[in-house]
Amino acid sequence: MDVERIPFVVEGSEGEPIRADLRLAGGPAPRPVVVLCHGFKGFKDWGAWPDFCSRLAAEGFASIAFNFSHGGLGEHQEKYERLDLFRRDTWSKQVADLRLLLAALREGRAPRREALDPERVGLLGHSRGGGVVILVAPEERGVRAVAGLAAIAEASRFPAEARERAMREGAYPVLNSRTGEWMPVGREFFEDLETNGERLSILGAASRLAVPLLLVHGTADEAVPFEDAGVIAAAAPHGLATVAPIEGAGHTFGVRHPYGGPAPDMERAFEATRAFLLRHLSPRCDASSA
């Protein structure tokens, strides 16, 4: 099935652009919407994400992937041309970005608005993006399902010396192993966590969820321990959370960038996510019972 990609831009935190791609295939309208949030040092076109979104579109969803406004990418969208923005990024800005994107969807400011159902939205996030979608979901009325791929259980994951160095020097450098670049995590990131720690509690947000939550996690994740999935699931209201372990999978489910084609672990992650979203958001389901 042919899938159309429609780029669009929404104003994000501090007026910086959120660059997004809507993917649609043929089918009945309006369609439920799945929004994908990338992780730390990630971006919407990383690895398998375009293929992931296209395949969701072929299943009858409208899929949207976007770059956070302060993710550090410029207009080329795969190069870190704006490390000044990356330095100023915070959890609060990423939460605000997702909420601004959902507001644009709800208010009809996204393209092909007649094809989109803002009252049937699924949020999907990888790694830090998995934490962002959990933080946002309890506050957004149209969200019907949430899925985290290798989602983190705590917003504050840096060692104490990272905060100390950022406070002393203005930023803490983090190596991007893919590009070899040192990327600055600024003082503002740590100040945000200290000021808004309770509001940025992923487990606290999980406890307030009123919609189904899926946690797909590799048992050999080298970046975010598999145990994080169980911790988040335990925080959610009884019966809402499901953990889908991918045996032996790492943090990116066997995929690298640039994308080299399907990987077995990512295929298993996709299938678990696809089945979950079809169950709770499918156009074939009555929206009132989703």
RAPEGI-V91706 format. One record per residue. N is the residue number from 1. RES is the residue in one letter. SS is DSSP state (2 for helix, 1 for strand, 0 for the rest). D_FIRST is the distance of its C-alpha to the first C-alpha in Angstrom with 2 decimals. Layout:
n=N res=RES ss=SS d_first=D_FIRST
n=N res=RES ss=SS d_first=D_FIRST
This chain:
n=1 res=M ss=0 d_first=0.00
n=2 res=D ss=0 d_first=3.80
n=3 res=V ss=1 d_first=6.39
n=4 res=E ss=1 d_first=9.84
n=5 res=R ss=1 d_first=12.99
n=6 res=I ss=1 d_first=16.15
n=7 res=P ss=1 d_first=19.39
n=8 res=F ss=1 d_first=22.35
n=9 res=V ss=1 d_first=25.83
n=10 res=V ss=1 d_first=27.99
n=11 res=E ss=1 d_first=31.67
n=12 res=G ss=0 d_first=32.47
n=13 res=S ss=2 d_first=35.70
n=14 res=E ss=2 d_first=38.66
n=15 res=G ss=2 d_first=36.65
n=16 res=E ss=0 d_first=34.53
n=17 res=P ss=1 d_first=30.88
n=18 res=I ss=1 d_first=27.99
n=19 res=R ss=1 d_first=25.09
n=20 res=A ss=1 d_first=21.70
n=21 res=D ss=1 d_first=17.98
n=22 res=L ss=1 d_first=15.87
n=23 res=R ss=1 d_first=12.13
n=24 res=L ss=1 d_first=10.18
n=25 res=A ss=1 d_first=6.91
n=26 res=G ss=0 d_first=7.69
n=27 res=G ss=0 d_first=10.25
n=28 res=P ss=0 d_first=14.01
n=29 res=A ss=0 d_first=16.20
n=30 res=P ss=0 d_first=18.03
n=31 res=R ss=1 d_first=15.98
n=32 res=P ss=1 d_first=17.81
n=33 res=V ss=1 d_first=17.99
n=34 res=V ss=1 d_first=18.21
n=35 res=V ss=1 d_first=20.44
n=36 res=L ss=1 d_first=20.90
n=37 res=C ss=1 d_first=24.40
n=38 res=H ss=0 d_first=25.26
n=39 res=G ss=0 d_first=28.56
n=40 res=F ss=0 d_first=31.84
n=41 res=K ss=0 d_first=31.54
n=42 res=G ss=0 d_first=27.75
n=43 res=F ss=0 d_first=25.29
n=44 res=K ss=0 d_first=21.77
n=45 res=D ss=0 d_first=20.54
n=46 res=W ss=0 d_first=22.49
n=47 res=G ss=0 d_first=21.22
n=48 res=A ss=0 d_first=18.25
n=49 res=W ss=2 d_first=17.88
n=50 res=P ss=2 d_first=15.17
n=51 res=D ss=2 d_first=13.03
n=52 res=F ss=2 d_first=14.25
n=53 res=C ss=2 d_first=13.31
n=54 res=S ss=2 d_first=9.73
n=55 res=R ss=2 d_first=9.36
n=56 res=L ss=2 d_first=11.36
n=57 res=A ss=2 d_first=9.30
n=58 res=A ss=2 d_first=6.29
n=59 res=E ss=0 d_first=9.42
n=60 res=G ss=0 d_first=10.45
n=61 res=F ss=0 d_first=12.81
n=62 res=A ss=1 d_first=13.75
n=63 res=S ss=1 d_first=14.75
n=64 res=I ss=1 d_first=17.70
n=65 res=A ss=1 d_first=19.38
n=66 res=F ss=1 d_first=22.73
n=67 res=N ss=1 d_first=25.86
n=68 res=F ss=0 d_first=29.06
n=69 res=S ss=0 d_first=31.48
n=70 res=H ss=0 d_first=34.06
n=71 res=G ss=0 d_first=31.93
n=72 res=G ss=0 d_first=33.56
n=73 res=L ss=0 d_first=30.72
n=74 res=G ss=0 d_first=31.26
n=75 res=E ss=0 d_first=29.09
n=76 res=H ss=0 d_first=27.73
n=77 res=Q ss=0 d_first=26.20
n=78 res=E ss=0 d_first=26.74
n=79 res=K ss=0 d_first=30.50
n=80 res=Y ss=0 d_first=33.18
n=81 res=E ss=0 d_first=34.97
n=82 res=R ss=0 d_first=36.29
n=83 res=L ss=2 d_first=38.16
n=84 res=D ss=2 d_first=40.49
n=85 res=L ss=2 d_first=37.81
n=86 res=F ss=2 d_first=37.02
n=87 res=R ss=2 d_first=40.77
n=88 res=R ss=0 d_first=40.83
n=89 res=D ss=0 d_first=37.84
n=90 res=T ss=0 d_first=38.62
n=91 res=W ss=2 d_first=37.10
n=92 res=S ss=2 d_first=38.10
n=93 res=K ss=2 d_first=36.23
n=94 res=Q ss=2 d_first=32.99
n=95 res=V ss=2 d_first=33.46
n=96 res=A ss=2 d_first=34.21
n=97 res=D ss=2 d_first=31.12
n=98 res=L ss=2 d_first=28.79
n=99 res=R ss=2 d_first=30.83
n=100 res=L ss=2 d_first=30.74
n=101 res=L ss=2 d_first=26.95
n=102 res=L ss=2 d_first=26.85
n=103 res=A ss=2 d_first=29.51
n=104 res=A ss=2 d_first=27.49
n=105 res=L ss=2 d_first=24.61
n=106 res=R ss=2 d_first=27.19
n=107 res=E ss=0 d_first=29.00
n=108 res=G ss=0 d_first=26.09
n=109 res=R ss=0 d_first=26.41
n=110 res=A ss=0 d_first=22.84
n=111 res=P ss=0 d_first=20.46
n=112 res=R ss=0 d_first=18.52
n=113 res=R ss=2 d_first=21.07
n=114 res=E ss=2 d_first=20.42
n=115 res=A ss=2 d_first=16.99
n=116 res=L ss=1 d_first=18.66
n=117 res=D ss=1 d_first=21.00
n=118 res=P ss=1 d_first=23.71
n=119 res=E ss=1 d_first=25.39
n=120 res=R ss=1 d_first=22.69
n=121 res=V ss=1 d_first=22.32
n=122 res=G ss=1 d_first=21.85
n=123 res=L ss=1 d_first=23.53
n=124 res=L ss=1 d_first=22.63
n=125 res=G ss=1 d_first=25.03
n=126 res=H ss=1 d_first=26.01
n=127 res=S ss=0 d_first=29.73
n=128 res=R ss=2 d_first=31.64
n=129 res=G ss=2 d_first=28.52
n=130 res=G ss=2 d_first=28.73
n=131 res=G ss=2 d_first=32.25
n=132 res=V ss=2 d_first=31.29
n=133 res=V ss=2 d_first=28.83
n=134 res=I ss=2 d_first=31.55
n=135 res=L ss=2 d_first=34.11
n=136 res=V ss=2 d_first=32.14
n=137 res=A ss=2 d_first=30.74
n=138 res=P ss=0 d_first=34.11
n=139 res=E ss=0 d_first=34.72
n=140 res=E ss=0 d_first=31.47
n=141 res=R ss=0 d_first=31.31
n=142 res=G ss=0 d_first=27.58
n=143 res=V ss=1 d_first=26.76
n=144 res=R ss=1 d_first=25.96
n=145 res=A ss=1 d_first=25.12
n=146 res=V ss=1 d_first=25.86
n=147 res=A ss=1 d_first=24.76
n=148 res=G ss=1 d_first=26.64
n=149 res=L ss=1 d_first=25.73
n=150 res=A ss=0 d_first=29.15
n=151 res=A ss=0 d_first=30.59
n=152 res=I ss=0 d_first=34.19
n=153 res=A ss=0 d_first=36.89
n=154 res=E ss=0 d_first=39.27
n=155 res=A ss=0 d_first=38.89
n=156 res=S ss=0 d_first=41.96
n=157 res=R ss=0 d_first=41.31
n=158 res=F ss=0 d_first=43.42
n=159 res=P ss=0 d_first=46.91
n=160 res=A ss=2 d_first=49.99
n=161 res=E ss=2 d_first=50.85
n=162 res=A ss=2 d_first=47.59
n=163 res=R ss=2 d_first=48.71
n=164 res=E ss=2 d_first=52.23
n=165 res=R ss=2 d_first=51.17
n=166 res=A ss=2 d_first=48.86
n=167 res=M ss=2 d_first=51.73
n=168 res=R ss=2 d_first=54.18
n=169 res=E ss=2 d_first=52.20
n=170 res=G ss=0 d_first=49.53
n=171 res=A ss=1 d_first=46.55
n=172 res=Y ss=1 d_first=45.64
n=173 res=P ss=1 d_first=43.79
n=174 res=V ss=1 d_first=40.78
n=175 res=L ss=1 d_first=39.51
n=176 res=N ss=0 d_first=35.87
n=177 res=S ss=0 d_first=35.76
n=178 res=R ss=0 d_first=32.67
n=179 res=T ss=0 d_first=34.28
n=180 res=G ss=0 d_first=37.93
n=181 res=E ss=0 d_first=38.53
n=182 res=W ss=1 d_first=40.87
n=183 res=M ss=1 d_first=39.32
n=184 res=P ss=1 d_first=41.82
n=185 res=V ss=1 d_first=41.59
n=186 res=G ss=1 d_first=44.03
n=187 res=R ss=2 d_first=46.92
n=188 res=E ss=2 d_first=45.03
n=189 res=F ss=2 d_first=42.55
n=190 res=F ss=2 d_first=45.44
n=191 res=E ss=2 d_first=47.28
n=192 res=D ss=2 d_first=44.28
n=193 res=L ss=2 d_first=44.21
n=194 res=E ss=2 d_first=47.93
n=195 res=T ss=2 d_first=47.92
n=196 res=N ss=0 d_first=44.87
n=197 res=G ss=0 d_first=44.89
n=198 res=E ss=0 d_first=44.92
n=199 res=R ss=0 d_first=42.14
n=200 res=L ss=0 d_first=40.03
n=201 res=S ss=0 d_first=40.65
n=202 res=I ss=2 d_first=37.34
n=203 res=L ss=2 d_first=39.15
n=204 res=G ss=2 d_first=40.76
n=205 res=A ss=2 d_first=37.44
n=206 res=A ss=2 d_first=36.04
n=207 res=S ss=2 d_first=39.08
n=208 res=R ss=0 d_first=38.21
n=209 res=L ss=0 d_first=34.65
n=210 res=A ss=0 d_first=34.02
n=211 res=V ss=0 d_first=30.36
n=212 res=P ss=1 d_first=28.85
n=213 res=L ss=1 d_first=28.74
n=214 res=L ss=1 d_first=26.95
n=215 res=L ss=1 d_first=28.46
n=216 res=V ss=1 d_first=26.61
n=217 res=H ss=1 d_first=29.17
n=218 res=G ss=1 d_first=30.04
n=219 res=T ss=0 d_first=33.45
n=220 res=A ss=0 d_first=34.39
n=221 res=D ss=0 d_first=33.34
n=222 res=E ss=0 d_first=35.81
n=223 res=A ss=0 d_first=35.41
n=224 res=V ss=0 d_first=35.14
n=225 res=P ss=0 d_first=36.92
n=226 res=F ss=0 d_first=35.12
n=227 res=E ss=2 d_first=37.95
n=228 res=D ss=2 d_first=36.61
n=229 res=A ss=2 d_first=33.94
n=230 res=G ss=2 d_first=36.75
n=231 res=V ss=2 d_first=38.86
n=232 res=I ss=2 d_first=36.20
n=233 res=A ss=2 d_first=35.44
n=234 res=A ss=2 d_first=39.19
n=235 res=A ss=2 d_first=39.53
n=236 res=A ss=0 d_first=36.96
n=237 res=P ss=0 d_first=38.25
n=238 res=H ss=0 d_first=38.62
n=239 res=G ss=0 d_first=35.56
n=240 res=L ss=0 d_first=32.99
n=241 res=A ss=1 d_first=32.15
n=242 res=T ss=1 d_first=30.48
n=243 res=V ss=1 d_first=30.74
n=244 res=A ss=1 d_first=28.16
n=245 res=P ss=1 d_first=29.90
n=246 res=I ss=1 d_first=28.08
n=247 res=E ss=0 d_first=30.93
n=248 res=G ss=0 d_first=32.07
n=249 res=A ss=0 d_first=29.41
n=250 res=G ss=0 d_first=30.54
n=251 res=H ss=0 d_first=29.85
n=252 res=T ss=0 d_first=26.54
n=253 res=F ss=0 d_first=25.39
n=254 res=G ss=0 d_first=25.80
n=255 res=V ss=0 d_first=23.79
n=256 res=R ss=0 d_first=25.49
n=257 res=H ss=0 d_first=24.94
n=258 res=P ss=0 d_first=23.81
n=259 res=Y ss=0 d_first=20.87
n=260 res=G ss=0 d_first=21.33
n=261 res=G ss=0 d_first=18.29
n=262 res=P ss=0 d_first=17.92
n=263 res=A ss=0 d_first=21.32
n=264 res=P ss=2 d_first=22.31
n=265 res=D ss=2 d_first=23.89
n=266 res=M ss=2 d_first=21.01
n=267 res=E ss=2 d_first=18.72
n=268 res=R ss=2 d_first=21.34
n=269 res=A ss=2 d_first=21.52
n=270 res=F ss=2 d_first=17.81
n=271 res=E ss=2 d_first=17.98
n=272 res=A ss=2 d_first=21.13
n=273 res=T ss=2 d_first=19.75
n=274 res=R ss=2 d_first=16.54
n=275 res=A ss=2 d_first=18.82
n=276 res=F ss=2 d_first=21.33
n=277 res=L ss=2 d_first=19.13
n=278 res=L ss=2 d_first=17.60
n=279 res=R ss=2 d_first=21.23
n=280 res=H ss=2 d_first=22.60
n=281 res=L ss=2 d_first=20.05
n=282 res=S ss=0 d_first=17.58
n=283 res=P ss=0 d_first=17.03
n=284 res=R ss=0 d_first=18.38
n=285 res=C ss=0 d_first=21.59
n=286 res=D ss=0 d_first=24.41
n=287 res=A ss=2 d_first=24.83
n=288 res=S ss=2 d_first=28.57
n=289 res=S ss=2 d_first=28.34
n=290 res=A ss=0 d_first=25.73
